[in-house]
């Protein structure tokens, strides 16, 4: 920025004329210099404005390119290859659709289109070429290990992520699922069993607590799954007529008291419960006699 000499002052008459002459003599050059400074400032502002516009345009181009890339990237595909569920081996999916954006090491989830909650396996990509995808599986729905499916939907997943459990996972003691308290409670609630002269206790679908309304005599079969220390519970209700006697499989041990005397009066409810002892191979039972 150009500067001027000290201007004249009426308070200093002795230097007034000399300073006045010098000050006035500098003004033309000062004007030229100030005009040059102004012109440079205007040019700099124009350059900055152009640079800002260019940066904004480049940002728009980059954003559009990213959006286009995201739109063109496919992270889900399907395969009709018949494969068995595993959590310790690789699986090769043939005829995968689309053009996946995958590299070795990405984590994938393969789930049945018809039954995704119970037929799935997951693992890391070993290779992907053309329409062939090879994945090393390290997690799966345990209850269905070895089951074959041919309706796979394959998606990107988070390594170590666990699907939410359902009551059937509680019945099967499924590993590799996330269990919340509500599901645990639902998994231990008594499940209704349709009356039959012999009840085959299918733990996989009915869990460890069953209930039935008797319309005739009944035989209670052994649970299909026996787990050491697990409590098994049976609730039987007589219908409006009553008089229906239950008989129990030999696995139910009633101790010295023997098989209980069950009240078969109309609409009476009786509860039977006991813990399985793997060492003895029996369920040690207790009985609450209905009134």
VENZIZI-V381867 format. One line per field, one symbol per residue. ss: DSSP state (~ for helix, > for strand, _ for the rest). burial: # if it has 24 or more other C-alpha atoms within 12 Angstrom, else .. A space follows every 50 residues. Layout:
BEGIN
ss: ???
burial: ???
END
This chain:
BEGIN
ss: ____________~~~~~~~~~~~~~~~~~~~~~~~~~~~~~~~~~~~~~~ ~~~~~~~~~~~~~~~~~~~~~~_>_>>>>___>>_____>>>>______> ______>>>>>>_______>>>>>>>>>>__>>>>>>>>>_~~~___>>_ _>>>>>______>>__~~~~~~____>>__~~~~~~~~__>>_____>>_ __~~~~__>>>>>>___>>>__________>>>>>>>>_______>>>__ _>>_~~~___________>>>>>>>>>____>>>>>>>___
burial: .................................................. ........................#######.#####..########..# ##...#######...#############...##############...## #######....#############.##.........#####.#.#...## #######################.##...#########.....###.#.. ###......#.###...#########.....######....
END
